[in-house]
Amino acid sequence: PAGVPVSVPPMAGPAAARGWLGAELANLIALGVHAAQHGWLDLAGCLAAHLNRYLEGGGHYAEVVTLGSAISQAAGAAGDLSAEADGLTAVGNAELRLGSRKQAIEHLERALRLFRQAANRPGEARVLGSLGAIEARLGSYDQAAEHLERALLLRRETGDLVAQARLLTNLGVLDGQRGRHDQALAWLTEALAACRQTGDTSNEARALANIGCVEMERGRYAEAAQRLEQGLLICRAIGDRYAEGQSLAELGRAELLSGTWHRAGQHLDEALALCQQTGDRYGEVAALTGLADLALASGALPQARGRYDQAVTLAGAIGAKNDQARALDGLGRCHHAAGERRLARAHWQQALALYTQLSAPEADSVRAELAGLGRGEPALGSLSGLVPDQGQPEAADAADAPVTY
């Protein structure tokens, strides 16, 4: 409210600002909730908007839910459709990060109805982008593309280049998941240029990381690692712990595939710890699967099975079908390596069902594994044929070593 004196100490730089925000976060959230509950919706909304990047980048999703819920409830009582939808959107996005997809969808769909009722096209575009991201996670690729492309059209109409870049990144991720690598790189390259034009370093890091993921799928591991490392440096510089965790997981995967196992293990360990700290369950699944792949490649089959089992369970709980299929495929390879053909077949059949449902290109390789299993052939996608760097123990030693991941 006007007339209330505010004293903020001088900041020496971004790190000092983040430190101050961390120290004062509880007070800032309490201030926002108090403002919303006492009719100062403009103040609460402004505070939420300014805190958004810090809260999401730092993994403070519970705080996002607390503040967004207070704003949506107060705005609903006041009849402010756009403010209510803003609060619901914030809550839904945070719930998505926490893996509560059902609640996230419910809140975002309510927000979409309110934004359309208020003829708020930027708000409509924001929610469509979030729904598209959820649908991509759930494997509803056609619907995800429809929502993301509609959101991009709305953002192009308003000229919001920052928002366009984020949607372009999500479209690149979506086409990467569908195996459309050339189109994915086109979206992501456009996103990267827009991020650099606007100075949006947060999404620049995401665009770089996702370019790295596409390069990895094309077998260009050195290029993938280079892009992922570039993105990781930005994440650390700006304190985006959410993106840092996911970048570490993907970097570890690229290093495993290129044979630098020691570095892969270090980065995957870091990724798992960080994703668990921030509550990023999608990143946690990626880290668990990467660590399972590393254990399988090292010949540590019990450890590999344990990590794959964890990944399958968690991916199933959050509806991440592509990640669940990948972990099931790993379990199939793990059981095949142990001579357990019946269990290998069962897990590969489950993976194939999911990949087929998603129309994912990985379905072909799993079909080949099943066909080879019937002929008694070795697994085609086995990681055991990878050659480790000198920093990684030989397979026999690794199998007997204490589990550190």
C-alpha positions in Angstrom: 0.0 0.0 0.0 1.1 3.6 -0.6 2.9 5.3 2.2 4.5 2.2 3.7 8.3 2.7 3.9 10.4 0.0 2.3 14.1 -0.5 3.1 16.2 -2.8 0.9 19.9 -2.9 1.5 22.3 -2.2 -1.4 23.2 -5.3 -3.4 26.7 -6.0 -4.6 25.5 -8.3 -7.4 23.2 -11.2 -8.3 24.7 -13.5 -5.6 24.1 -11.0 -2.9 20.5 -10.4 -4.1 19.8 -14.1 -4.1 21.3 -14.3 -0.6 19.0 -11.5 0.6 16.0 -13.1 -1.0 16.8 -16.4 0.7 17.1 -14.8 4.1 13.9 -12.8 3.7 11.8 -15.3 1.8 9.5 -16.3 4.6 8.8 -12.7 5.3 8.2 -11.9 1.7 5.7 -14.8 1.3 3.9 -13.8 4.5 3.7 -10.2 3.1 2.2 -11.4 -0.1 -0.3 -13.6 1.6 -1.3 -10.8 4.0 -1.6 -8.3 1.1 -3.9 -10.7 -0.8 -6.1 -11.4 2.2 -6.5 -7.7 3.0 -7.6 -6.5 -0.4 -4.2 -5.4 -1.8 -4.3 -7.7 -4.8 -2.1 -5.4 -7.0 0.7 -5.5 -4.4 0.4 -9.3 -3.9 0.4 -9.9 -7.7 3.3 -7.6 -8.2 5.3 -9.3 -5.5 4.5 -12.8 -6.9 5.5 -11.7 -10.4 8.9 -10.3 -9.2 9.6 -13.4 -7.0 8.5 -15.9 -9.7 11.9 -16.5 -11.3 13.7 -16.8 -8.0 11.1 -19.2 -6.5 10.9 -21.5 -9.5 14.6 -21.5 -10.2 15.4 -22.2 -6.6 12.9 -25.0 -6.3 10.7 -23.1 -3.8 7.5 -24.7 -5.1 5.7 -24.9 -1.8 6.1 -21.2 -1.4 4.7 -20.6 -4.9 1.6 -22.7 -4.0 1.1 -20.8 -0.8 1.3 -17.3 -2.4 -0.6 -18.3 -5.6 -3.4 -19.9 -3.6 -3.8 -16.8 -1.4 -4.0 -14.6 -4.5 -6.5 -16.8 -6.4 -8.8 -17.1 -3.4 -8.8 -13.4 -2.7 -9.2 -12.5 -6.3 -12.1 -14.9 -6.7 -13.9 -13.3 -3.8 -13.3 -9.9 -5.3 -14.4 -11.0 -8.8 -11.0 -10.2 -10.4 -10.9 -12.9 -13.1 -7.4 -12.3 -14.4 -5.9 -12.1 -10.9 -7.6 -15.3 -9.9 -6.3 -17.0 -13.0 -2.8 -15.7 -12.4 -2.8 -17.3 -9.0 -4.2 -20.6 -10.3 -1.6 -20.6 -13.1 1.3 -20.2 -10.6 -0.1 -22.9 -8.4 -0.6 -25.3 -11.4 2.9 -24.7 -12.7 4.4 -25.4 -9.2 2.3 -28.6 -8.9 3.6 -29.7 -12.2 7.2 -29.4 -11.0 6.3 -31.3 -7.9 4.8 -34.1 -9.9 1.1 -33.5 -8.8 -0.1 -33.6 -12.4 -3.8 -34.1 -11.7 -4.1 -31.1 -9.4 -1.9 -29.1 -11.9 -4.2 -29.8 -14.8 -7.3 -29.0 -12.8 -5.9 -25.6 -11.7 -4.6 -24.7 -15.2 -7.8 -25.6 -16.9 -9.7 -23.4 -14.4 -7.2 -20.6 -15.1 -7.7 -21.0 -18.9 -11.5 -20.7 -18.6 -11.1 -17.5 -16.5 -8.5 -15.9 -18.8 -10.8 -16.5 -21.8 -13.8 -15.2 -19.9 -11.7 -12.0 -19.2 -10.5 -11.9 -22.8 -6.9 -11.9 -21.5 -5.0 -13.3 -24.4 -1.5 -13.1 -22.9 -2.8 -15.1 -19.9 -4.5 -17.6 -22.2 -1.2 -18.1 -24.0 0.6 -18.6 -20.7 -1.8 -21.4 -19.6 -1.8 -23.0 -23.0 2.0 -23.3 -22.9 1.8 -24.9 -19.4 -0.9 -27.4 -20.5 1.2 -28.2 -23.6 4.2 -29.0 -21.4 2.1 -31.3 -19.2 0.6 -33.1 -22.2 4.1 -33.6 -23.6 5.1 -35.2 -20.3 2.0 -37.5 -20.4 2.7 -38.5 -24.0 -0.3 -36.7 -25.5 2.0 -35.3 -28.2 -0.6 -34.2 -30.8 -2.6 -32.3 -28.1 0.6 -30.8 -26.7 1.6 -29.5 -30.1 -1.8 -28.0 -30.7 -1.7 -26.1 -27.4 1.9 -25.0 -27.8 1.4 -23.8 -31.4 -1.8 -21.9 -30.4 0.1 -20.3 -27.5 3.0 -19.3 -29.9 0.5 -17.7 -32.3 -1.0 -15.6 -29.5 2.5 -14.6 -28.3 3.6 -13.6 -31.8 0.5 -11.4 -32.1 1.5 -9.5 -28.9 5.2 -9.4 -29.8 6.3 -10.9 -26.5 9.7 -12.3 -27.6 10.6 -13.7 -24.2 7.5 -15.7 -24.0 7.9 -16.8 -27.6 11.4 -18.2 -26.8 10.0 -20.3 -24.0 7.3 -21.7 -26.2 9.9 -22.4 -29.0 12.0 -24.3 -26.5 9.0 -26.4 -25.4 8.2 -27.1 -29.1 11.8 -28.2 -29.6 11.6 -30.6 -26.6 8.3 -32.0 -27.9 9.7 -32.7 -31.4 12.9 -34.1 -29.9 10.7 -36.6 -28.0 9.0 -37.6 -31.2 12.2 -38.2 -32.9 11.9 -35.2 -35.3 15.4 -34.0 -34.6 15.8 -31.6 -37.5 12.6 -29.7 -36.6 13.5 -29.8 -32.9 16.9 -28.2 -33.7 15.1 -25.5 -35.8 12.8 -24.6 -32.9 15.6 -24.6 -30.4 18.0 -22.6 -32.5 15.3 -19.9 -33.0 14.6 -20.0 -29.2 18.3 -19.6 -28.4 18.6 -16.5 -30.7 15.6 -14.9 -29.1 16.9 -15.6 -25.6 20.2 -13.9 -26.5 18.4 -11.0 -28.1 16.3 -10.4 -25.0 18.9 -11.3 -22.4 16.7 -14.2 -21.0 19.6 -16.2 -19.5 17.3 -18.6 -17.7 15.7 -19.9 -20.9 19.0 -19.6 -22.8 20.3 -22.3 -20.4 17.3 -24.5 -21.1 17.6 -24.0 -24.9 21.3 -25.0 -24.8 20.6 -28.0 -22.7 17.8 -29.2 -25.0 20.0 -28.7 -28.1 22.5 -30.9 -26.2 19.8 -33.6 -25.7 18.9 -33.6 -29.4 22.6 -33.9 -30.4 22.9 -36.8 -27.9 20.0 -38.6 -29.6 21.8 -38.1 -32.9 24.9 -39.8 -31.5 26.9 -36.5 -31.4 28.1 -36.9 -27.8 30.9 -34.4 -27.8 28.7 -31.7 -29.2 25.9 -32.7 -26.8 28.3 -32.4 -23.8 29.5 -29.0 -25.0 26.0 -27.6 -25.2 25.0 -29.1 -21.9 28.1 -27.7 -20.2 27.4 -24.2 -21.6 23.8 -24.4 -20.2 25.1 -25.7 -16.9 27.4 -22.7 -16.4 24.6 -20.3 -17.0 22.3 -22.2 -14.5 25.0 -22.0 -11.8 25.7 -18.3 -12.6 22.0 -17.3 -12.2 21.2 -19.8 -9.4 18.6 -21.8 -11.3 18.8 -25.0 -9.3 15.9 -26.7 -11.1 17.5 -26.3 -14.5 20.9 -27.2 -13.0 19.7 -30.5 -11.8 18.2 -31.5 -15.1 21.3 -30.3 -17.0 23.5 -32.4 -14.7 21.4 -35.5 -15.4 21.6 -35.1 -19.1 25.3 -34.2 -19.1 26.0 -37.4 -17.1 24.1 -39.4 -19.6 26.1 -37.9 -22.5 29.3 -38.6 -20.7 28.3 -42.2 -20.1 27.5 -42.7 -23.7 30.9 -41.2 -24.7 32.7 -43.5 -22.3 33.8 -40.9 -19.7 32.2 -42.9 -16.9 33.9 -41.3 -13.9 32.7 -37.8 -14.8 29.3 -39.3 -15.6 29.0 -40.8 -12.1 30.0 -37.5 -10.5 27.4 -35.5 -12.5 24.6 -38.0 -12.0 25.2 -38.1 -8.3 25.1 -34.3 -8.2 21.9 -34.4 -10.3 20.1 -36.8 -8.0 21.0 -34.9 -4.8 20.0 -31.6 -6.3 16.7 -32.8 -7.8 15.7 -34.4 -4.5 16.5 -31.2 -2.7 14.4 -29.1 -5.1 11.6 -31.6 -5.3 12.0 -32.0 -9.1 10.7 -35.5 -9.5 11.1 -35.5 -13.3 14.8 -34.7 -12.9 15.1 -37.3 -10.2 13.8 -39.9 -12.6 16.3 -38.9 -15.2 19.2 -39.1 -12.6 18.0 -42.5 -11.3 17.8 -43.9 -14.8 21.3 -42.5 -15.7 22.8 -44.0 -12.6 21.1 -47.3 -13.4 22.6 -47.2 -16.9 26.0 -46.5 -15.4 25.7 -49.5 -13.0 24.6 -51.8 -15.9 27.5 -50.7 -18.0 29.9 -51.4 -15.1 28.4 -54.9 -14.6 26.8 -54.0 -11.2 23.5 -55.6 -12.0 21.9 -55.5 -8.5 22.6 -51.8 -8.2 21.3 -51.3 -11.7 18.0 -53.2 -11.0 17.5 -51.2 -7.8 17.9 -47.8 -9.6 15.7 -48.9 -12.6 13.0 -50.1 -10.2 13.0 -46.7 -8.4 12.8 -44.9 -11.7 9.9 -47.0 -13.0 7.9 -46.5 -9.8 8.5 -42.7 -9.6 7.9 -42.2 -13.4 4.6 -44.1 -13.1 3.6 -42.0 -10.1 4.0 -38.7 -12.0 2.7 -40.0 -15.3 6.1 -39.6 -17.2 5.4 -42.3 -19.7 8.5 -41.8 -21.9 10.8 -41.9 -18.8 9.0 -44.9 -17.5 9.4 -46.7 -20.8 13.1 -45.9 -20.8 13.6 -47.3 -17.3 11.6 -50.5 -18.3 13.8 -50.9 -21.3 16.8 -50.7 -19.0 15.3 -53.3 -16.7 14.9 -55.6 -19.8 18.6 -55.1 -20.6 19.6 -55.7 -17.0 17.7 -59.0 -16.7 18.9 -60.1 -20.2 22.5 -59.5 -19.0 21.8 -61.7 -16.0 20.4 -64.5 -18.2 16.8 -63.9 -16.9 15.1 -64.1 -20.3 11.5 -64.3 -19.0 11.9 -61.2 -16.9 13.7 -59.4 -19.8 10.8 -60.2 -22.1 8.2 -59.0 -19.6 9.9 -55.6 -19.1 10.6 -55.1 -22.8 7.0 -55.8 -23.6 5.9 -53.2 -21.1 8.4 -50.7 -22.5 7.2 -51.5 -26.0 3.5 -50.9 -25.0 4.4 -47.5 -23.7 6.6 -46.5 -26.6 3.9 -47.7 -29.1 1.3 -45.7 -27.3 3.5 -42.6 -27.5 4.4 -43.3 -31.2 8.0 -43.0 -30.0 10.9 -43.9 -32.3 12.4 -46.1 -29.5 9.7 -48.6 -30.1 11.6 -50.0 -33.1 14.7 -50.8 -31.0 12.7 -52.5 -28.3 10.9 -54.6 -31.0 14.4 -55.6 -32.2 15.4 -56.6 -28.7 12.4 -58.8 -28.3 12.9 -60.4 -31.7 16.6 -61.0 -30.9 15.5 -62.5 -27.5 13.4 -65.1 -29.4 16.5 -66.0 -31.4 18.8 -66.2 -28.4 20.9 -63.2 -29.6 22.7 -60.7 -27.3 20.9 -57.5 -26.4 21.3 -54.9 -29.2 21.1 -51.9 -26.9 23.4 -53.2 -24.2 25.6 -50.6 -22.5 28.1 -53.3 -21.5 29.9 -52.8 -24.8 30.8 -49.2 -23.9 34.5 -48.6 -23.1 35.1 -46.7 -19.9 37.7 -44.0 -19.4 40.7 -44.8 -17.1 39.0 -43.2 -14.2 36.3 -45.9 -14.0 36.9 -49.2 -12.4 36.8 -52.4 -14.5 33.4 -54.1 -14.5 34.3 -56.8 -12.1 35.7 -54.3 -9.5 32.7 -52.0 -9.9 30.3 -54.9 -9.3 32.0 -55.6 -6.0 32.6 -52.0 -4.9 30.3 -50.3 -2.3 27.3 -48.6 -3.8 28.0 -44.8 -3.9 25.2 -43.7 -6.2 
